[in-house]
Amino acid sequence: MNFKQLEAFVKVAELESFTRAARQLYMSQPAVSFQIKALEEALKVILFRRDEKKIILTDAGRLLYPEAKQLLGHYGKIRAGLDALRGLESGQLSIGAGTIPGEYLLPACIGVFRDKYPGVKAKLRIAGSGEVVRWVLEREIDLGVAGNAAREDSLEHIPWLDDELVLIVPPGHRLSGKKTDVTGLAGEKCVLREEGSGTRSSIEKILSGHGFALDNLDVEMELGSTRAVIGAVQAGLGIGFVSRWSAEEALGAGKLGEASLNGVDMKRTLFLVRYRSEINSHAAAAFFNFLREISIKQIKERLVASASLGGLD
């Protein structure tokens, strides 16, 4: 039994004619008769009988008709729903991100995306990069955005946007506005992100490439968010390393100082992470392609527009 057979059955039952049913279904009359015969053979019943002028449902046909009508209704809704998903008139999108992309970049990106596809509902979860990778591995999210590359064969990681880490210091600190060698950081009180965060991994890799280990710093505390690190540095608890995306406003307002490290490139890359063999939803695939095409200029324009309205979407 298939939906074409049910469709032919319902149309014949309603019009009481194979000829009229064939005309409305854009089929030949023999084709309609074949569908009805195949349905009767599958169900092992006779569905119609003929009187002098019309086609009449048998008891089996009368039993089947309302059920077939309901099945075709459900099938139509399913087809319409799938068509809507393909056209992104509706859909669900689950994203996980490290604190920098999650707090400072993705809200603006999601806002631009939903301007184009308002029917897609997005859910954003924020955690350290290691946790984001775990979410992708365990299929808890459609797509991750992390501050370091995933080292899992089952995952693909695609470079997304460039970011720059900055050394922030309390206002009036001896290093504020100055350059220093990495050795000049030895013994400095420092506030760091927690183990597993993309920022922590990136700065550890950058400094170790210049022969300087984080152990040479006097770590005052480890915090679970970039905002907390900025707040601690503003309060004079130590120096810290954060993304320029996160510190730009405080630096511009003079609430933080910035120091430079001689000969140290503090740039890093943010990555899109997704399951390599996963069949993504239409919404997830569209958002992935959207992120690969969006520019930093577009993100900044959205951030400026959102700030003027009092917040992000």
Residue frames relative to the residue before (quaternion, step in Angstrom):
aa qw qx qy qz dx dy dz
M 1.0000 0.0000 0.0000 0.0000 0.00 0.00 0.00
N 0.0295 0.7938 -0.6069 0.0260 3.56 -0.98 0.87
F 0.6948 -0.5067 0.3130 0.4031 3.55 -1.27 0.26
K 0.5865 0.5620 -0.3835 0.4394 3.62 1.10 -0.50
Q 0.6401 0.5163 -0.3157 0.4733 3.55 1.04 -0.80
L 0.6644 0.4958 -0.3031 0.4699 3.58 0.93 -0.88
E 0.6346 0.5356 -0.3292 0.4496 3.57 1.01 -0.81
A 0.6556 0.4988 -0.3044 0.4782 3.57 0.97 -0.87
F 0.6386 0.5372 -0.3185 0.4497 3.60 0.96 -0.88
V 0.6827 0.4869 -0.2929 0.4594 3.60 0.81 -1.00
K 0.6723 0.5029 -0.3104 0.4460 3.58 0.90 -0.87
V 0.6457 0.5009 -0.3204 0.4791 3.61 0.98 -0.79
A 0.6456 0.5295 -0.3165 0.4502 3.57 0.99 -0.88
E 0.6995 0.4728 -0.2757 0.4596 3.59 0.93 -0.85
L 0.7597 0.3738 -0.1993 0.4934 3.59 0.97 -0.85
E 0.2908 -0.7921 0.4830 0.2341 3.56 1.34 -0.27
S 0.7011 0.3844 -0.2571 0.5428 3.54 1.12 0.73
F 0.4113 -0.6927 0.5355 0.2535 3.57 -0.92 0.92
T 0.6421 0.5507 -0.3264 0.4219 3.56 1.00 -0.83
R 0.6974 0.4568 -0.2742 0.4793 3.59 0.84 -1.00
A 0.6220 0.5380 -0.3410 0.4554 3.59 1.05 -0.73
A 0.6448 0.5224 -0.3187 0.4581 3.58 0.95 -0.88
R 0.6467 0.5294 -0.3197 0.4464 3.57 0.99 -0.87
Q 0.7039 0.4615 -0.2729 0.4658 3.61 0.89 -0.88
L 0.6996 0.4474 -0.2635 0.4909 3.56 1.14 -0.62
Y 0.3651 -0.7409 0.4766 0.3010 3.58 1.32 -0.09
M 0.4997 0.5965 -0.4437 0.4445 3.52 0.96 1.02
S 0.5251 -0.5811 0.4907 0.3819 3.56 -1.26 0.19
Q 0.6139 -0.5581 0.3935 0.3959 3.59 -1.17 0.48
P 0.6385 0.5110 -0.3552 0.4528 3.65 0.93 -0.69
A 0.6261 0.5380 -0.3434 0.4480 3.61 1.06 -0.69
V 0.6420 0.5020 -0.3209 0.4826 3.59 1.03 -0.79
S 0.6435 0.5190 -0.3191 0.4634 3.58 0.95 -0.86
F 0.6358 0.5305 -0.3254 0.4566 3.58 1.03 -0.79
Q 0.6497 0.5140 -0.3166 0.4620 3.61 0.96 -0.86
I 0.6636 0.4914 -0.3117 0.4702 3.60 0.92 -0.84
K 0.6480 0.5198 -0.3180 0.4569 3.60 0.94 -0.86
A 0.6525 0.5089 -0.3121 0.4667 3.59 1.00 -0.86
L 0.6435 0.5136 -0.3223 0.4672 3.59 1.03 -0.76
E 0.6477 0.5126 -0.3189 0.4648 3.59 0.95 -0.85
E 0.6562 0.5027 -0.3151 0.4663 3.59 0.98 -0.79
A 0.6480 0.5184 -0.3226 0.4552 3.58 1.01 -0.79
L 0.7523 0.3827 -0.2025 0.4966 3.59 0.99 -0.85
K 0.3239 -0.7753 0.4770 0.2579 3.58 1.35 -0.28
V 0.5898 0.5071 -0.3944 0.4894 3.57 0.94 1.01
I 0.3842 -0.6438 0.5901 0.2995 3.55 -1.38 0.13
L 0.2570 -0.8184 0.5033 0.1045 3.56 -0.69 1.10
F 0.7966 0.1761 -0.0864 0.5717 3.60 1.10 -0.62
R 0.0516 -0.7341 0.6702 0.0959 3.51 -1.35 0.40
R 0.3920 -0.7243 0.5236 0.2181 3.55 -1.17 0.60
D 0.1262 -0.7214 0.6643 0.1493 3.55 -1.16 0.61
E 0.8043 -0.3165 0.1737 0.4719 3.60 -1.15 -0.26
K 0.8352 0.2388 -0.0865 0.4878 3.60 0.95 -0.84
K 0.8299 0.1364 -0.0386 0.5396 3.62 1.09 -0.47
I 0.5370 -0.5798 0.5128 0.3354 3.50 -1.47 0.10
I 0.0965 -0.8093 0.5792 0.0157 3.59 -0.82 1.01
L 0.4880 -0.6600 0.4936 0.2875 3.57 -1.05 0.81
T 0.3804 -0.6714 0.5826 0.2553 3.56 -1.10 0.70
D 0.7073 -0.4037 0.3248 0.4809 3.59 -1.26 -0.05
A 0.6465 0.5111 -0.3158 0.4703 3.59 1.00 -0.82
G 0.6486 0.5220 -0.3146 0.4559 3.56 1.02 -0.80
R 0.6532 0.5054 -0.3149 0.4677 3.58 1.00 -0.84
L 0.6316 0.5196 -0.3299 0.4714 3.60 1.09 -0.66
L 0.7023 0.4812 -0.2678 0.4511 3.57 0.95 -0.88
Y 0.5934 0.6471 -0.3751 0.2974 3.60 0.91 -0.89
P 0.7229 0.4204 -0.3042 0.4563 3.69 0.59 -0.93
E 0.6372 0.5233 -0.3361 0.4552 3.58 1.07 -0.68
A 0.6508 0.5081 -0.3112 0.4706 3.58 0.99 -0.84
K 0.6244 0.5410 -0.3279 0.4582 3.56 1.05 -0.83
Q 0.6691 0.4972 -0.2922 0.4687 3.57 0.97 -0.88
L 0.6397 0.5248 -0.3233 0.4591 3.58 0.98 -0.84
L 0.6635 0.4950 -0.3066 0.4698 3.58 0.95 -0.85
G 0.6139 0.5429 -0.3418 0.4600 3.58 1.11 -0.67
H 0.6573 0.4963 -0.3014 0.4804 3.57 0.96 -0.89
Y 0.6427 0.5311 -0.3190 0.4506 3.56 0.98 -0.87
G 0.6430 0.5247 -0.3159 0.4599 3.57 1.02 -0.81
K 0.6496 0.5093 -0.3148 0.4685 3.57 1.01 -0.81
I 0.6346 0.5255 -0.3276 0.4623 3.57 1.02 -0.83
R 0.6614 0.5031 -0.3094 0.4623 3.58 0.91 -0.92
A 0.6562 0.5068 -0.3115 0.4642 3.59 0.96 -0.86
G 0.6492 0.5229 -0.3136 0.4547 3.58 1.03 -0.83
L 0.6645 0.4937 -0.3004 0.4737 3.56 0.99 -0.85
D 0.6241 0.5225 -0.3381 0.4724 3.56 1.05 -0.73
A 0.6363 0.5263 -0.3208 0.4638 3.58 1.06 -0.78
L 0.6424 0.5152 -0.3232 0.4663 3.56 1.01 -0.81
R 0.6562 0.5091 -0.3184 0.4570 3.56 0.93 -0.88
G 0.7201 0.4022 -0.2402 0.5118 3.55 1.08 -0.69
L 0.3974 -0.7462 0.4369 0.3071 3.57 1.39 0.08
E 0.2961 0.7278 -0.5522 0.2788 3.56 0.98 0.87
S 0.7689 0.0510 -0.0508 0.6353 3.55 1.31 -0.31
G 0.2971 0.7610 -0.5470 0.1828 3.58 -1.24 0.18
Q 0.3276 -0.7199 0.5810 0.1917 3.52 -1.35 0.33
L 0.0724 -0.7945 0.6030 0.0011 3.56 -1.02 0.83
S 0.0646 -0.8025 0.5932 0.0008 3.57 -0.69 1.11
I 0.0245 -0.8162 0.5741 -0.0607 3.56 -0.59 1.22
G 0.1257 -0.7584 0.6330 0.0914 3.54 -1.15 0.69
A 0.0188 0.8260 -0.5614 0.0477 3.59 -0.96 0.76
G 0.5377 -0.5629 0.5190 0.3532 3.49 -1.31 0.46
T 0.7024 -0.5087 0.2847 0.4084 3.57 -1.21 0.37
I 0.6464 0.5167 -0.3505 0.4386 3.63 0.94 -0.72
P 0.7236 0.3817 -0.2806 0.5021 3.64 0.63 -0.91
G 0.6704 0.5366 -0.3065 0.4106 3.59 0.99 -0.80
E 0.7602 0.3741 -0.2051 0.4899 3.59 0.94 -0.85
Y 0.8116 0.3252 -0.1385 0.4652 3.59 0.98 -0.76
L 0.7837 0.3456 -0.1780 0.4844 3.64 1.08 -0.55
L 0.7268 0.4861 -0.2736 0.4007 3.57 0.68 -1.08
P 0.5916 0.5536 -0.4096 0.4192 3.67 0.91 -0.58
A 0.6553 0.4926 -0.3126 0.4798 3.59 1.00 -0.77
C 0.6476 0.5193 -0.3165 0.4591 3.59 0.98 -0.85
I 0.6548 0.5038 -0.3117 0.4694 3.57 0.93 -0.90
G 0.6192 0.5516 -0.3391 0.4443 3.58 1.05 -0.75
V 0.6653 0.4833 -0.3007 0.4831 3.59 0.93 -0.88
F 0.6480 0.5294 -0.3155 0.4475 3.59 0.96 -0.90
R 0.7123 0.4505 -0.2660 0.4679 3.59 0.90 -0.89
D 0.5045 0.5961 -0.4397 0.4437 3.59 1.20 -0.20
K 0.7095 0.4401 -0.2342 0.4980 3.56 1.07 -0.84
Y 0.8003 0.1421 -0.0468 0.5806 3.60 1.01 -0.86
P 0.0878 -0.8575 0.5046 0.0490 3.62 0.44 1.16
G 0.6232 0.5679 -0.3445 0.4129 3.61 1.18 -0.38
V 0.6061 0.5559 -0.3561 0.4436 3.59 1.24 -0.27
K 0.2250 -0.7717 0.5848 0.1090 3.56 -0.79 1.06
A 0.1603 -0.8144 0.5554 0.0500 3.59 -0.77 1.06
K 0.1160 -0.7562 0.6402 0.0694 3.53 -1.12 0.77
L 0.1013 -0.8090 0.5788 0.0143 3.58 -0.76 1.09
R 0.0875 -0.7787 0.6209 0.0207 3.56 -0.83 1.08
I 0.1721 -0.8078 0.5611 0.0557 3.57 -0.92 0.93
A 0.2010 0.7453 -0.6127 0.1694 3.56 -0.94 0.97
G 0.6969 -0.4113 0.3454 0.4753 3.56 -1.29 -0.17
S 0.6689 -0.5293 0.3407 0.3953 3.56 -1.19 0.54
G 0.6251 0.5499 -0.3410 0.4366 3.59 1.01 -0.75
E 0.6606 0.4946 -0.2949 0.4817 3.56 1.02 -0.81
V 0.6180 0.5442 -0.3409 0.4536 3.57 1.03 -0.75
V 0.6450 0.5109 -0.3170 0.4716 3.58 0.95 -0.85
R 0.6350 0.5222 -0.3308 0.4633 3.59 0.99 -0.78
W 0.6274 0.5388 -0.3363 0.4505 3.59 0.98 -0.81
V 0.6549 0.4976 -0.3156 0.4731 3.58 0.97 -0.85
L 0.6505 0.5315 -0.3128 0.4433 3.59 0.91 -0.92
E 0.7556 0.3728 -0.1962 0.5015 3.56 0.97 -0.86
R 0.4861 -0.7149 0.3937 0.3126 3.59 1.33 0.40
E 0.3558 0.7386 -0.5014 0.2764 3.60 1.09 0.60
I 0.7737 0.1749 -0.1042 0.6000 3.58 1.23 -0.45
D 0.5488 -0.6160 0.4584 0.3305 3.56 -1.27 0.42
L 0.8159 0.0193 0.0814 0.5721 3.55 0.98 -0.90
G 0.1617 -0.7847 0.5909 0.0940 3.56 -1.05 0.78
V 0.1415 -0.7436 0.6433 0.1149 3.55 -1.26 0.50
A 0.0200 0.8430 -0.5284 0.0989 3.55 -0.43 1.25
G 0.5271 -0.6574 0.4587 0.2821 3.52 -1.28 0.50
N 0.7649 0.1778 -0.1852 0.5908 3.57 1.25 0.14
A 0.6110 -0.5913 0.3928 0.3504 3.53 -1.22 0.53
A 0.4525 -0.6744 0.5146 0.2751 3.57 -1.11 0.73
R 0.2277 -0.7811 0.5689 0.1202 3.58 -0.87 0.95
E 0.4492 0.6517 -0.4723 0.3879 3.55 0.71 1.09
D 0.4825 -0.6959 0.4506 0.2826 3.58 -0.78 1.03
S 0.6790 0.5045 -0.2937 0.4452 3.58 1.08 -0.68
L 0.6930 0.4409 -0.2711 0.5018 3.59 1.26 -0.16
E 0.2124 -0.7294 0.6238 0.1839 3.52 -1.21 0.47
H 0.1156 -0.7796 0.6128 0.0581 3.56 -1.00 0.83
I 0.1332 -0.8101 0.5710 0.0000 3.52 -0.72 1.17
P 0.4675 -0.6667 0.4919 0.3084 3.62 -0.73 0.96
W 0.1814 -0.8046 0.5610 0.0715 3.57 -0.87 0.99
L 0.8103 -0.1303 0.1363 0.5549 3.60 0.11 -1.28
D 0.4480 -0.6442 0.5414 0.3019 3.54 -1.22 0.52
D 0.0911 -0.7643 0.6373 0.0366 3.53 -1.12 0.76
E 0.2034 -0.7594 0.5999 0.1483 3.59 -1.23 0.31
L 0.3008 -0.7286 0.5882 0.1809 3.54 -0.91 0.95
V 0.1303 -0.7863 0.6000 0.0683 3.56 -1.03 0.77
L 0.3961 -0.6768 0.5675 0.2511 3.54 -1.22 0.62
I 0.0931 -0.8115 0.5766 0.0197 3.56 -0.39 1.23
V 0.0961 -0.7849 0.6119 0.0169 3.55 -1.10 0.80
P 0.6049 -0.5434 0.4102 0.4130 3.61 -1.16 0.39
P 0.5939 -0.5510 0.4265 0.4021 3.63 -1.11 0.54
G 0.7981 0.2646 -0.2119 0.4982 3.57 -0.90 0.93
H 0.4283 0.6969 -0.4703 0.3312 3.61 1.24 0.03
R 0.6319 -0.5782 0.3662 0.3636 3.58 -1.12 0.69
L 0.7101 0.4468 -0.2621 0.4769 3.63 1.14 -0.57
S 0.4554 0.7175 -0.4446 0.2831 3.61 1.21 -0.25
G 0.8378 0.1250 -0.1300 0.5153 3.57 -0.76 1.10
K 0.6644 0.5016 -0.3011 0.4650 3.60 1.25 0.11
K 0.4014 -0.6674 0.5658 0.2708 3.52 -1.39 0.20
T 0.0035 0.7892 -0.6140 0.0137 3.54 -1.15 0.65
D 0.4988 -0.5928 0.5198 0.3600 3.54 -1.24 0.35
V 0.6454 -0.5224 0.3684 0.4181 3.58 -1.19 0.42
T 0.6125 0.5627 -0.3580 0.4243 3.58 1.07 -0.63
G 0.5912 0.5909 -0.3537 0.4198 3.57 1.22 -0.46
L 0.6063 0.5636 -0.3506 0.4380 3.59 1.29 -0.18
A 0.4668 0.7103 -0.4378 0.2931 3.57 1.25 -0.40
G 0.8260 0.2169 -0.1853 0.4862 3.54 -0.91 0.99
E 0.4932 0.6573 -0.4420 0.3596 3.61 1.23 -0.13
K 0.4545 -0.6358 0.5396 0.3130 3.56 -1.05 0.74
C 0.0456 -0.8298 0.5539 -0.0508 3.56 -0.81 1.04
V 0.2195 -0.7298 0.6337 0.1326 3.53 -1.22 0.69
L 0.0771 -0.8303 0.5519 -0.0097 3.57 -0.61 1.15
R 0.5256 -0.5527 0.5258 0.3766 3.51 -1.37 0.26
E 0.6204 -0.5738 0.3938 0.3616 3.55 -1.27 0.43
E 0.6471 -0.4785 0.4147 0.4247 3.57 -1.31 0.29
G 0.7532 0.3740 -0.2801 0.4629 3.57 -1.00 0.84
S 0.5847 0.5612 -0.3933 0.4342 3.58 1.20 -0.25
G 0.5804 -0.5985 0.4247 0.3530 3.57 -1.14 0.63
T 0.6299 0.5370 -0.3357 0.4497 3.59 1.02 -0.80
R 0.6540 0.5121 -0.3108 0.4620 3.59 0.90 -0.92
S 0.6754 0.4935 -0.2987 0.4594 3.60 0.87 -0.93
S 0.6656 0.5177 -0.3093 0.4396 3.56 0.96 -0.88
I 0.7017 0.4546 -0.2955 0.4623 3.61 0.80 -0.94
E 0.6044 0.5515 -0.3580 0.4499 3.58 1.08 -0.67
K 0.6646 0.4973 -0.2934 0.4743 3.57 0.99 -0.88
I 0.6577 0.5170 -0.3145 0.4485 3.59 0.93 -0.91
L 0.7100 0.4575 -0.2733 0.4604 3.60 0.79 -0.98
S 0.6453 0.5181 -0.3356 0.4500 3.60 0.97 -0.78
G 0.6042 0.5586 -0.3490 0.4483 3.58 1.18 -0.55
H 0.7124 0.3663 -0.2362 0.5500 3.58 1.30 -0.27
G 0.6156 -0.6147 0.3248 0.3710 3.54 1.21 0.57
F 0.6171 0.5309 -0.3536 0.4608 3.58 1.18 0.43
A 0.2079 -0.7921 0.5657 0.0974 3.59 -0.71 1.08
L 0.5897 -0.5844 0.4243 0.3614 3.57 -1.14 0.64
D 0.5579 0.6188 -0.3820 0.3999 3.58 1.19 -0.50
N 0.6083 0.5670 -0.3519 0.4297 3.59 1.22 -0.43
L 0.6151 0.5129 -0.3480 0.4872 3.57 1.30 -0.15
D 0.4077 -0.6638 0.5611 0.2798 3.55 -1.23 0.48
V 0.1636 -0.8355 0.5200 0.0694 3.58 0.11 1.35
E 0.2925 -0.7830 0.5333 0.1303 3.54 -0.50 1.26
M 0.7817 -0.1570 0.1399 0.5871 3.57 0.97 -0.90
E 0.2700 -0.7083 0.6251 0.1860 3.53 -1.36 0.38
L 0.1214 -0.8304 0.5437 0.0026 3.55 -0.71 1.11
G 0.5086 -0.7126 0.4240 0.2319 3.54 -1.17 0.71
S 0.7792 0.2173 -0.1678 0.5634 3.59 1.19 0.10
T 0.5924 -0.5811 0.4306 0.3549 3.52 -1.23 0.54
R 0.6123 0.5512 -0.3525 0.4439 3.59 1.00 -0.74
A 0.6459 0.5179 -0.3185 0.4617 3.57 1.04 -0.80
V 0.6240 0.5276 -0.3368 0.4678 3.61 1.02 -0.76
I 0.6544 0.5086 -0.3131 0.4637 3.59 0.90 -0.92
G 0.6609 0.5120 -0.3061 0.4554 3.58 0.93 -0.88
A 0.6600 0.5074 -0.3095 0.4595 3.58 0.99 -0.83
V 0.6491 0.4989 -0.3207 0.4763 3.59 1.02 -0.78
Q 0.6264 0.5300 -0.3341 0.4637 3.60 0.99 -0.78
A 0.6897 0.4760 -0.2745 0.4716 3.57 1.09 -0.74
G 0.5526 -0.6589 0.3702 0.3513 3.59 1.28 0.10
L 0.4273 0.7301 -0.4470 0.2910 3.60 1.21 0.40
G 0.7762 -0.2519 0.1531 0.5573 3.56 1.22 -0.14
I 0.5743 -0.5341 0.4673 0.4081 3.55 -1.34 -0.20
G 0.0748 -0.8121 0.5769 0.0453 3.59 -1.22 0.23
F 0.3270 -0.7109 0.5858 0.2109 3.53 -1.34 0.30
V 0.1114 0.7883 -0.5945 0.1128 3.58 -0.71 1.08
S 0.6220 -0.5211 0.4226 0.4037 3.55 -1.32 0.17
R 0.5396 -0.6133 0.4608 0.3470 3.55 -1.08 0.68
W 0.5481 0.6058 -0.3967 0.4184 3.60 1.13 -0.58
S 0.7332 0.4480 -0.2375 0.4533 3.56 0.91 -0.93
A 0.7520 0.4301 -0.2098 0.4534 3.59 1.07 -0.74
E 0.4367 0.7528 -0.4325 0.2357 3.56 1.26 -0.36
E 0.6908 0.4905 -0.2927 0.4434 3.59 0.80 -0.96
A 0.6835 0.4826 -0.2872 0.4664 3.60 0.91 -0.95
L 0.6312 0.5192 -0.3352 0.4687 3.58 1.05 -0.73
G 0.6687 0.5130 -0.2994 0.4472 3.56 0.94 -0.91
A 0.7070 0.4460 -0.2534 0.4869 3.57 1.11 -0.69
G 0.5109 -0.6700 0.4098 0.3494 3.61 1.26 0.01
K 0.4536 0.6935 -0.4511 0.3315 3.60 1.22 0.31
L 0.7474 0.2100 -0.1423 0.6141 3.54 1.34 -0.27
G 0.2982 -0.6943 0.6136 0.2292 3.50 -1.33 0.38
E 0.2455 -0.7590 0.5836 0.1517 3.58 -1.25 0.39
A 0.1282 -0.7716 0.6191 0.0702 3.54 -1.04 0.83
S 0.2981 -0.7475 0.5683 0.1715 3.56 -1.21 0.52
L 0.2893 -0.7385 0.5840 0.1726 3.54 -1.17 0.65
N 0.4652 -0.7061 0.4643 0.2636 3.56 -0.65 1.13
G 0.8721 0.1031 -0.0797 0.4716 3.54 -0.94 0.98
V 0.6075 0.5531 -0.3589 0.4430 3.61 1.23 0.20
D 0.2502 -0.7537 0.5941 0.1280 3.55 -0.75 1.13
M 0.1721 -0.8329 0.5230 0.0568 3.58 -0.43 1.21
K 0.4292 0.7021 -0.4716 0.3169 3.58 1.21 0.28
R 0.0082 -0.7702 0.6377 0.0071 3.54 -1.23 0.59
T 0.4034 -0.7009 0.5352 0.2438 3.56 -1.31 0.16
L 0.2928 -0.7044 0.6166 0.1946 3.54 -1.14 0.73
F 0.2340 -0.8130 0.5278 0.0753 3.56 -0.95 0.93
L 0.3335 -0.6596 0.6297 0.2390 3.51 -1.29 0.57
V 0.0891 -0.8046 0.5870 0.0091 3.57 -0.84 1.00
R 0.1509 0.7775 -0.6018 0.1031 3.57 -0.88 0.94
Y 0.6129 -0.5560 0.4127 0.3807 3.53 -1.26 0.42
R 0.5162 -0.7103 0.3856 0.2836 3.55 -0.70 1.13
S 0.8014 0.2923 -0.1413 0.5023 3.59 0.86 -0.93
E 0.4285 0.7302 -0.4489 0.2858 3.57 1.28 0.10
I 0.3350 -0.6864 0.6040 0.2276 3.56 -1.15 0.74
N 0.2384 -0.8231 0.5009 0.1212 3.56 -0.15 1.26
S 0.5479 -0.5580 0.4961 0.3772 3.53 -1.26 0.41
H 0.6454 -0.5141 0.3825 0.4158 3.56 -1.23 0.38
A 0.6478 0.5240 -0.3226 0.4491 3.58 0.99 -0.83
A 0.6685 0.4999 -0.3031 0.4597 3.59 0.93 -0.90
A 0.6547 0.5052 -0.3133 0.4669 3.58 0.96 -0.86
A 0.6575 0.5051 -0.3124 0.4636 3.59 0.98 -0.83
F 0.6712 0.4902 -0.3082 0.4628 3.60 0.95 -0.83
F 0.6010 0.5497 -0.3505 0.4623 3.59 1.07 -0.73
N 0.6894 0.4627 -0.2818 0.4809 3.61 0.84 -0.95
F 0.6127 0.5532 -0.3383 0.4518 3.58 1.08 -0.73
L 0.6663 0.5019 -0.3051 0.4594 3.59 0.92 -0.91
R 0.6563 0.5163 -0.3177 0.4493 3.58 1.03 -0.72
E 0.7217 0.4407 -0.2432 0.4752 3.58 1.18 -0.51
I 0.5877 0.6023 -0.3811 0.3830 3.60 1.13 -0.56
S 0.3257 -0.7549 0.5418 0.1745 3.57 -1.06 0.74
I 0.6317 -0.5117 0.4153 0.4082 3.56 -1.27 0.37
K 0.6019 0.5684 -0.3565 0.4332 3.59 1.07 -0.72
Q 0.6630 0.5017 -0.3067 0.4633 3.60 0.93 -0.89
I 0.6376 0.5251 -0.3261 0.4598 3.58 1.01 -0.83
K 0.6723 0.4947 -0.3017 0.4608 3.58 0.89 -0.94
E 0.6292 0.5306 -0.3410 0.4541 3.59 1.00 -0.77
R 0.6607 0.4965 -0.3092 0.4705 3.57 1.00 -0.83
L 0.6357 0.5326 -0.3278 0.4524 3.58 1.01 -0.81
V 0.6519 0.5046 -0.3124 0.4719 3.57 0.97 -0.87
A 0.6613 0.5070 -0.3037 0.4619 3.60 0.94 -0.93
S 0.6624 0.5057 -0.3043 0.4615 3.59 0.97 -0.87
A 0.6433 0.5252 -0.3269 0.4511 3.56 0.98 -0.83
S 0.6588 0.5141 -0.3147 0.4502 3.59 1.01 -0.77
L 0.6929 0.4439 -0.2645 0.5028 3.56 1.26 -0.49
G 0.6063 -0.6009 0.3368 0.3974 3.54 1.31 0.05
G 0.8247 -0.1357 0.0522 0.5465 3.60 1.12 0.38
L 0.5951 -0.5678 0.4405 0.3597 3.51 -1.36 0.25
D 0.6511 -0.4826 0.4036 0.4246 3.55 -1.33 0.25
